[in-house]
Amino acid sequence: MDGLSTTTLPSAIRSRFVKDVNGLTIHVLEAGFEEKGRPCVLLLHGFPELAYSWRKVMEPLAAAGFHVIAPDQRGYGRTTGWDADYDGDLASFRLLNLVRDAMGLVWALGHRSVAAVIGHDFGSPVAAYCALARPDVFRSVVLMSAPFAGPLPLPFDTANDAPRQRAPAGGLHTALAALDRPRKHYQWYYSTRPANDDMRNCPQGVHAFLRAYYHHKSADWLGNQPFPLTAWSADELAKLPTYYVMDLDKNMAETVAAEMPSAAQIAACAWLPDDELSVYSAEYGRTGFQGGLQWYRCRTSGDYNAELEIFSGRTIDVPSCFIAGKSDWGVRQSPGAFERMQGIACTRMVGCHLLDGAGHWVQQ
């Protein structure tokens, strides 16, 4: 596998591979690599993105004196060594193993610590757990688009309580399906076997699918006007756009196809022109989406929650900040998370920035 073509990258960014990192050969984009001894900044993308998503911020960070590292994370792009089979090794995609990938990469590149780990979308919880698990290595953290409400709680002071009645399994999903407009939550859809094929082999093709998906979650889609939700309930979650809480009878490719931008809108899209979108569509056309979808399956299955409960009660105590677009529903998709991040989960939050004119893809 070759690195990304230099014609697709800004001149100061190089593409390379780092072998033998937690079973992976990791494809990395780098800037500020010419001078040894620079402090490191690690950039962790989300779904459905790539290391390439950081191309616009890497050069300014390098100019500020940092060695900037942006990997294709496990399951994505030109990184290899992960299992693309739905029935394959799901455990390798669990959150703490993704933290192990991040730490192994920076150590392989000769850094005992990083000045900042910066995570966007699903990269945000990876960055958060990096800071929770190894604050000596990850000296500060920037969370983007996905607030961190704190680690999963371990049941506390329950020994003398009367037995509590558990909520029925799948109760939220039953309630969503029973709405007058029947709905389903995208994370549980992403966890289903057909999801990868729905997107990879959709009638409009991967390029058009990604164009509509990125448009639908951007500030260019004028329906993105986020506000706080009051509860994790079907009635409240149904207020989210359909890319988060989907119509029950539609897959994701069908969902976003209804919001495909016009040719004029595409031509006017300066933040993601068609030649840059082609980098994504070429990669996902080759790899499919299952690698990224495995991350959602780890979350929705609950099978790996127990090891995260080790951190119950811990806070992020290194300097932190949060960045998102004002038009990003990702800030509000988990009711109360934005407030808990600022009030409880992060004890040294130095800033919380919601940027005008930006939606979910804030670093682009």
C-alpha positions in Angstrom: 0.0 0.0 0.0 1.4 3.4 -1.0 0.9 6.6 1.0 -1.4 9.4 -0.1 -0.3 11.2 -3.3 1.5 14.4 -2.7 -0.9 16.1 -5.2 -3.7 15.7 -2.6 -1.7 17.1 0.3 -0.4 20.5 1.3 3.3 20.8 0.6 4.4 20.7 4.2 2.6 17.4 5.0 4.0 14.0 4.3 2.4 10.6 4.2 4.2 7.6 5.8 3.7 4.2 7.5 4.6 3.2 11.0 4.9 -0.6 11.4 4.3 -2.9 14.5 2.0 -0.7 16.5 -0.4 -2.9 18.5 -0.7 -5.3 15.5 -1.2 -2.5 13.0 0.8 -0.8 10.2 -0.5 2.7 10.7 -0.7 5.2 7.9 0.2 8.7 9.3 0.2 12.2 8.0 2.9 14.3 9.5 3.9 18.0 9.6 6.7 19.7 11.5 8.8 16.5 11.3 12.0 18.2 9.9 13.3 19.3 13.3 13.9 16.8 16.1 12.7 17.4 19.6 9.5 19.3 18.9 6.6 18.7 21.2 4.0 16.4 19.7 0.4 17.0 18.9 -1.8 13.9 18.1 -4.9 14.4 15.9 -7.6 11.6 16.1 -10.4 11.7 13.5 -13.9 10.3 13.7 -16.5 8.7 11.4 -16.6 8.6 8.4 -13.3 10.5 8.1 -9.5 10.0 7.7 -6.2 11.5 8.8 -6.8 13.7 5.7 -9.5 15.5 7.6 -6.8 17.4 9.5 -5.0 18.7 6.4 -6.1 22.3 7.0 -4.9 22.6 10.6 -1.7 20.6 10.4 0.5 23.3 8.8 -0.6 26.1 11.2 0.2 23.7 14.2 3.6 22.8 12.7 4.3 26.6 12.2 3.6 27.0 15.9 6.4 24.7 16.7 4.8 21.2 17.0 5.4 17.8 15.5 1.9 17.1 14.2 0.8 13.5 13.8 -2.6 12.4 12.3 -3.2 8.7 11.8 -5.8 6.8 9.9 -7.2 5.1 13.0 -7.9 1.4 13.3 -10.5 0.4 10.8 -9.8 3.3 8.4 -8.0 4.3 5.3 -4.5 3.0 4.6 -3.9 1.6 8.1 -3.8 -2.2 7.9 -3.8 -5.1 10.4 -7.4 -4.8 11.4 -10.2 -7.2 10.7 -12.8 -6.0 8.2 -15.2 -8.9 8.7 -18.5 -8.3 10.6 -17.9 -11.6 12.3 -14.2 -10.9 13.0 -12.3 -9.6 16.0 -14.6 -7.0 17.4 -12.7 -6.7 20.7 -9.7 -5.1 18.9 -11.9 -2.0 18.3 -12.9 -1.4 21.9 -12.1 2.0 23.3 -9.1 1.1 25.5 -7.4 -0.7 22.7 -7.8 2.4 20.6 -6.0 4.3 23.4 -3.3 1.7 23.2 -3.0 2.3 19.4 -2.6 6.1 20.1 0.0 5.6 22.8 1.9 3.0 20.8 2.1 5.3 17.8 3.5 8.3 19.6 6.0 6.1 21.4 7.0 4.5 18.1 7.7 8.0 16.8 10.0 8.8 19.7 7.7 10.8 22.0 7.3 9.9 25.6 4.5 12.4 25.9 2.3 14.6 23.7 1.6 18.3 24.3 -2.0 17.7 23.3 -4.3 14.9 22.0 -7.1 16.3 19.9 -10.1 14.1 19.0 -13.0 14.9 16.7 -16.3 13.0 16.6 -15.6 9.4 17.7 -12.0 10.4 18.1 -13.2 12.6 21.0 -13.9 9.8 23.4 -10.6 8.1 22.4 -8.8 11.4 23.3 -10.8 11.7 26.5 -9.8 8.2 27.7 -6.2 8.9 26.6 -6.2 11.8 29.1 -8.0 9.7 31.8 -5.8 6.7 31.5 -2.4 8.3 31.0 -2.3 12.0 32.0 1.4 11.7 32.3 1.6 11.0 28.5 -1.3 13.0 27.2 -0.6 16.4 28.8 -3.7 18.2 27.5 -6.8 17.3 25.5 -9.0 19.0 23.0 -12.5 17.5 22.5 -14.2 18.4 19.3 -18.0 18.0 18.4 -18.6 15.1 20.9 -18.7 16.3 24.6 -17.3 13.9 27.2 -19.7 13.4 30.1 -17.3 11.3 32.2 -16.5 7.6 32.4 -19.1 5.0 32.8 -20.3 4.8 36.4 -19.7 1.8 38.6 -22.8 1.1 40.8 -22.2 2.8 44.2 -23.6 2.3 47.7 -26.0 -0.5 46.7 -25.2 -3.2 49.3 -28.1 -2.3 51.6 -30.6 -1.1 49.0 -33.7 -3.0 48.0 -33.4 -4.7 44.6 -34.0 -2.2 41.8 -36.2 -3.1 38.9 -34.2 -2.9 35.7 -35.6 -1.0 32.7 -36.6 -3.4 30.0 -33.9 -4.1 27.4 -34.4 -2.2 24.2 -37.0 0.0 25.8 -35.8 3.2 24.0 -35.7 1.5 20.7 -39.2 0.1 21.1 -40.4 3.5 22.0 -38.7 5.1 19.0 -40.3 2.5 16.7 -43.7 3.2 18.3 -43.7 6.9 17.5 -46.3 8.3 15.1 -43.3 8.8 12.8 -41.4 5.5 13.6 -37.7 6.1 14.2 -34.5 4.4 15.0 -31.2 5.6 16.5 -28.3 5.7 14.1 -25.7 4.1 16.4 -27.8 1.0 16.7 -28.4 1.0 12.9 -24.6 1.3 12.4 -24.3 -1.8 14.5 -26.4 -3.9 12.2 -25.0 -6.3 9.6 -26.5 -4.5 6.5 -25.2 -1.0 7.4 -21.8 -1.4 5.6 -23.3 -2.7 2.4 -26.1 -0.1 2.5 -23.5 2.7 2.2 -20.7 1.0 0.3 -23.0 -0.3 -2.5 -25.7 2.3 -2.4 -27.4 3.2 -5.7 -26.0 6.7 -5.8 -22.4 5.5 -5.3 -20.0 6.2 -2.5 -19.0 9.7 -3.7 -22.5 11.0 -3.9 -23.4 9.3 -0.6 -20.5 11.0 1.2 -21.3 14.4 -0.4 -24.9 14.2 0.9 -23.8 12.9 4.3 -21.2 15.6 4.9 -23.6 18.3 3.6 -26.5 17.1 5.8 -24.3 17.5 9.0 -22.7 20.8 8.0 -23.7 24.4 8.5 -24.6 24.5 4.8 -27.8 22.5 5.7 -29.9 25.2 7.2 -32.0 22.8 9.3 -29.0 22.4 11.7 -30.1 24.7 14.5 -29.2 22.8 17.7 -30.8 23.2 21.1 -30.6 21.3 24.4 -32.7 18.1 24.8 -34.2 17.4 28.2 -34.0 13.6 28.4 -32.8 10.4 26.8 -36.3 9.6 25.7 -38.0 8.8 22.4 -40.0 12.0 22.2 -36.9 14.1 22.9 -34.5 12.2 20.6 -37.0 12.4 17.8 -36.3 16.1 17.7 -32.8 15.3 16.3 -32.2 15.4 12.5 -32.6 12.1 10.6 -28.9 11.5 10.3 -29.0 10.9 14.1 -32.5 9.5 14.6 -33.5 7.9 11.4 -36.8 7.0 9.9 -37.4 3.4 10.8 -37.8 2.2 7.2 -34.8 3.9 5.8 -31.0 3.1 5.7 -28.4 5.9 6.0 -27.8 6.1 2.2 -31.5 6.7 1.7 -31.7 9.1 4.6 -29.1 11.5 3.3 -30.0 11.1 -0.4 -33.1 13.2 0.3 -30.7 16.1 1.3 -28.3 15.9 -1.6 -27.1 19.4 -2.4 -27.6 20.9 -5.8 -24.8 21.2 -8.4 -24.6 24.9 -7.5 -24.3 24.2 -3.8 -21.5 21.6 -4.5 -19.6 24.1 -6.6 -19.9 26.7 -3.9 -18.7 24.3 -1.1 -15.2 25.8 -0.4 -14.6 23.8 2.7 -14.9 20.5 0.8 -14.5 20.9 -2.9 -15.1 17.8 -5.1 -11.4 16.9 -5.6 -10.9 16.8 -1.8 -14.1 14.7 -1.4 -12.7 12.3 -4.0 -9.9 11.4 -1.5 -12.6 10.1 0.9 -14.7 8.4 -1.7 -11.7 6.6 -3.1 -10.6 5.3 0.3 -14.1 4.2 1.4 -14.8 2.8 -2.0 -11.8 0.6 -1.5 -12.1 -0.3 2.2 -15.8 0.0 2.9 -17.1 1.3 6.2 -17.1 -1.7 8.4 -13.9 -0.8 10.2 -15.4 2.4 11.5 -18.8 0.7 12.2 -17.0 -1.8 14.5 -16.4 1.1 16.9 -20.2 1.7 17.1 -20.8 -2.0 17.7 -18.4 -2.0 20.6 -20.4 0.9 22.2 -23.9 -0.4 21.6 -23.2 -4.0 22.6 -22.1 -3.1 26.1 -19.7 -6.0 26.0 -16.7 -3.8 26.8 -18.3 -1.5 29.4 -16.9 -3.3 32.4 -13.3 -2.3 31.7 -14.3 1.3 31.2 -15.9 1.3 34.7 -12.4 1.0 36.1 -12.3 4.8 35.6 -15.6 5.4 37.4 -15.3 8.6 39.4 -12.2 9.8 37.7 -12.1 13.2 36.0 -9.9 14.7 33.3 -7.5 16.8 35.2 -5.1 17.9 32.5 -5.9 21.2 30.7 -8.8 20.7 28.3 -11.0 22.6 25.9 -13.9 21.9 23.7 -14.5 23.1 20.1 -17.5 22.6 17.8 -19.6 24.4 15.3 -22.6 26.3 16.4 -24.6 24.3 13.8 -23.3 21.0 15.1 -26.0 18.7 16.6 -23.2 16.5 17.9 -22.9 18.8 20.8 -26.5 18.1 21.9 -27.2 14.6 20.7 -26.6 13.1 24.2 -28.8 15.2 26.6 -26.8 16.7 29.4 -23.4 15.7 28.2 -22.3 19.2 27.2 -23.1 20.5 30.7 -21.6 17.5 32.6 -18.4 17.9 30.6 -17.9 21.5 31.7 -19.2 21.0 35.3 -17.9 17.6 36.3 -15.9 15.6 33.8 -13.2 18.1 33.0 -11.7 19.9 36.0 -9.4 22.2 34.1 -11.4 23.2 31.1 -9.9 26.4 29.7 -12.3 27.1 27.0 -15.5 26.0 25.3 -15.8 27.3 21.7 -18.8 27.1 19.4 -17.8 28.5 16.1 -20.1 30.6 13.8 -20.6 29.2 10.3 -19.5 25.6 11.1 -21.4 22.4 11.5 -20.1 19.0 12.5 -16.9 19.0 10.3 -15.4 21.9 12.3 -11.7 21.1 11.6 -12.4 21.2 7.8 
